[in-house]
């Protein structure tokens, strides 16, 4: 193989790898943007329900993003189901700890109450279909 052929192959490989890296960056950036938008909407909903300040709302948005990413990484991992459940429980304890620092007891209890009722409402709506 001549030097020119090697350079062509090397160039094509570099272009292919560059294209792959660019596409991954683009996809991840779009996912992050979507997550930020969803977290912002959730935080604004909680702001209204719990009468949060602007600072608390921004902090809640950051908590939502942080823990959603952690939970998704655990769910998408190759770990066995039991290990996933244990890791998710550990992450949820950390999330609740951070929320307790942000919210007073009344607001934290209201937050937990609404979150605990969501699965029941989903199941009720599915059974009605």
NUPAGU-824407 format. One record per residue (C-alpha): residue number from 1; residue in three letters; x, y, z. Coordinates in steps of 0.001 Angstrom, whole numbers, plus 524288, in hexadecimal, padded with zeros to 5 digits. Example, Ala and Ser with C-alpha at 12.3 -4.5 7.8 and 13.67 -1.06 7.14 Angstrom:
BEGIN
+-----+--------+-------+-------+-------+
: num : residu :     X :     Y :     Z :
+-----+--------+-------+-------+-------+
:   1 :    ALA : 8300C : 7EE6C : 81E78 :
:   2 :    SER : 83566 : 7FBDC : 81BE4 :
+-----+--------+-------+-------+-------+
END
This chain:
BEGIN
+-----+--------+-------+-------+-------+
: num : residu :     X :     Y :     Z :
+-----+--------+-------+-------+-------+
:   1 :    UNK : 80000 : 80000 : 80000 :
:   2 :    UNK : 80595 : 80D09 : 7FC28 :
:   3 :    UNK : 80728 : 81899 : 8051F :
:   4 :    UNK : 7FCAD : 81FF5 : 7FD9D :
:   5 :    UNK : 7F2BC : 814EF : 7FFA7 :
:   6 :    UNK : 7F5EA : 81478 : 80E22 :
:   7 :    UNK : 7F3C6 : 82310 : 80F50 :
:   8 :    UNK : 7E6BC : 8220C : 80839 :
:   9 :    UNK : 7E24C : 8170B : 8113A :
:  10 :    UNK : 7E6F3 : 81EA2 : 81D26 :
:  11 :    UNK : 7DFCC : 82ACA : 81856 :
:  12 :    UNK : 7D328 : 82363 : 815F4 :
:  13 :    UNK : 7D427 : 81D2F : 82367 :
:  14 :    UNK : 7D62A : 82A7F : 829A9 :
:  15 :    UNK : 7CA4B : 82FED : 8227C :
:  16 :    UNK : 7C1E3 : 82461 : 826B2 :
:  17 :    UNK : 7C616 : 8257E : 834E4 :
:  18 :    UNK : 7C435 : 83438 : 83499 :
:  19 :    UNK : 7B67C : 8328F : 82F1E :
:  20 :    UNK : 7B324 : 828AB : 839A0 :
:  21 :    UNK : 7B844 : 8316B : 84488 :
:  22 :    UNK : 7B0F8 : 83D25 : 83F14 :
:  23 :    UNK : 7A437 : 83583 : 83E2F :
:  24 :    UNK : 7A5A7 : 830B3 : 84C39 :
:  25 :    UNK : 7A820 : 83E86 : 8511D :
:  26 :    UNK : 79C48 : 84372 : 8498E :
:  27 :    UNK : 7936A : 838A2 : 84EC5 :
:  28 :    UNK : 797F7 : 83A84 : 85CCF :
:  29 :    UNK : 79672 : 8493D : 85BFE :
:  30 :    UNK : 7888A : 847B0 : 856F7 :
:  31 :    UNK : 78599 : 83E37 : 86227 :
:  32 :    UNK : 78B44 : 847B9 : 86C0A :
:  33 :    UNK : 78347 : 852DA : 86661 :
:  34 :    UNK : 776E0 : 84AA7 : 8672D :
:  35 :    UNK : 77A00 : 846CB : 8752C :
:  36 :    UNK : 77C58 : 85500 : 878F9 :
:  37 :    UNK : 76F41 : 858FB : 87326 :
:  38 :    UNK : 767F1 : 84E16 : 87A1B :
:  39 :    UNK : 76ECC : 850FC : 88701 :
:  40 :    UNK : 76B85 : 85F6B : 8859D :
:  41 :    UNK : 75D1C : 85C3A : 8835C :
:  42 :    UNK : 75CD9 : 852F2 : 88F00 :
:  43 :    UNK : 7638D : 85CE9 : 897BD :
:  44 :    UNK : 759D1 : 8676C : 893BE :
:  45 :    UNK : 74E99 : 85E2B : 896B1 :
:  46 :    UNK : 75447 : 85B89 : 8A425 :
:  47 :    UNK : 75683 : 86A20 : 8A5FB :
:  48 :    UNK : 747ED : 86C5C : 8A491 :
:  49 :    UNK : 743D5 : 860A0 : 8ACCF :
:  50 :    UNK : 74D7A : 862F7 : 8B7D7 :
:  51 :    UNK : 74EAF : 871C1 : 8B700 :
:  52 :    UNK : 75D60 : 87167 : 8B4AE :
:  53 :    UNK : 76624 : 87D2B : 8B309 :
:  54 :    UNK : 76D72 : 87F54 : 8A644 :
:  55 :    UNK : 77A0E : 87AB6 : 8ACA6 :
:  56 :    UNK : 7738C : 86E4F : 8B1B8 :
:  57 :    UNK : 76DBC : 86BD9 : 8A446 :
:  58 :    UNK : 77B15 : 86CCE : 89DB1 :
:  59 :    UNK : 78100 : 863E8 : 8A7E5 :
:  60 :    UNK : 775D6 : 85A29 : 8A63B :
:  61 :    UNK : 7780E : 85A4B : 89786 :
:  62 :    UNK : 78669 : 856FE : 899C0 :
:  63 :    UNK : 782B6 : 84BF0 : 8A2F7 :
:  64 :    UNK : 778FA : 84675 : 89924 :
:  65 :    UNK : 78340 : 8467F : 88E5B :
:  66 :    UNK : 78DF3 : 840A6 : 896D1 :
:  67 :    UNK : 785ED : 8357B : 89C1C :
:  68 :    UNK : 77EF4 : 8328C : 88F49 :
:  69 :    UNK : 78C2A : 83086 : 888DC :
:  70 :    UNK : 790B8 : 827D5 : 8940E :
:  71 :    UNK : 7843F : 81FC5 : 893CB :
:  72 :    UNK : 78490 : 81E35 : 884FE :
:  73 :    UNK : 792B2 : 8199D : 8858E :
:  74 :    UNK : 78F00 : 80F59 : 88F95 :
:  75 :    UNK : 782F2 : 80AF1 : 8881B :
:  76 :    UNK : 78A8E : 809E9 : 87B59 :
:  77 :    UNK : 795F0 : 80298 : 88184 :
:  78 :    UNK : 79861 : 7F415 : 87FC7 :
:  79 :    UNK : 79751 : 7F190 : 88E67 :
:  80 :    UNK : 78DF2 : 7E727 : 8936A :
:  81 :    UNK : 7806A : 7EBD6 : 8977C :
:  82 :    UNK : 78316 : 7EA89 : 8A616 :
:  83 :    UNK : 78F66 : 7F2C3 : 8A4EF :
:  84 :    UNK : 78803 : 7FCFA : 89D17 :
:  85 :    UNK : 77D66 : 7FDB7 : 8A765 :
:  86 :    UNK : 78760 : 7FF60 : 8B252 :
:  87 :    UNK : 78E92 : 809F3 : 8AACD :
:  88 :    UNK : 781E3 : 81103 : 8A79B :
:  89 :    UNK : 77DE9 : 810A5 : 8B5EB :
:  90 :    UNK : 78B1C : 81642 : 8B9C7 :
:  91 :    UNK : 789C3 : 8211C : 8AFAC :
:  92 :    UNK : 77BF9 : 823FB : 8B45D :
:  93 :    UNK : 780D0 : 8255A : 8C261 :
:  94 :    UNK : 78B0B : 82F2B : 8BDB2 :
:  95 :    UNK : 780B0 : 8365A : 8B5D2 :
:  96 :    UNK : 777C1 : 83736 : 8C1B2 :
:  97 :    UNK : 7831C : 83C0B : 8C9FB :
:  98 :    UNK : 785B2 : 846F8 : 8C033 :
:  99 :    UNK : 7773B : 84A41 : 8BF79 :
: 100 :    UNK : 77650 : 84AF3 : 8CE65 :
: 101 :    UNK : 78121 : 8552B : 8CE23 :
: 102 :    UNK : 77966 : 85CEB : 8C411 :
: 103 :    UNK : 76B80 : 85B9C : 8C953 :
: 104 :    UNK : 765A8 : 85D33 : 8D6CE :
: 105 :    UNK : 75EC9 : 8516F : 8DCE5 :
: 106 :    UNK : 7512C : 8552E : 8D830 :
: 107 :    UNK : 75584 : 85733 : 8CA1C :
: 108 :    UNK : 75DCA : 84AE3 : 8CA40 :
: 109 :    UNK : 75256 : 842CE : 8CF56 :
: 110 :    UNK : 7496E : 848A2 : 8C4E2 :
: 111 :    UNK : 75398 : 8456F : 8BA80 :
: 112 :    UNK : 7548A : 8374A : 8BF30 :
: 113 :    UNK : 745C4 : 835F8 : 8C004 :
: 114 :    UNK : 743B4 : 83A36 : 8B203 :
: 115 :    UNK : 74EC9 : 831A2 : 8AD07 :
: 116 :    UNK : 7497C : 825C8 : 8B43C :
: 117 :    UNK : 73BE9 : 827D2 : 8AE86 :
: 118 :    UNK : 740A0 : 828B9 : 8A05E :
: 119 :    UNK : 74266 : 819F9 : 89E54 :
: 120 :    UNK : 734BA : 8178C : 8A3B3 :
: 121 :    UNK : 72ED0 : 821A3 : 89A8C :
: 122 :    UNK : 735FC : 81B9B : 88EF0 :
: 123 :    UNK : 73135 : 80DFE : 89270 :
: 124 :    UNK : 72355 : 812FB : 8946D :
: 125 :    UNK : 72355 : 819A5 : 88731 :
: 126 :    UNK : 7289A : 80D53 : 880A9 :
: 127 :    UNK : 71E42 : 804BE : 886E1 :
: 128 :    UNK : 713AA : 80E16 : 88232 :
: 129 :    UNK : 717B8 : 80BB4 : 87425 :
+-----+--------+-------+-------+-------+
END
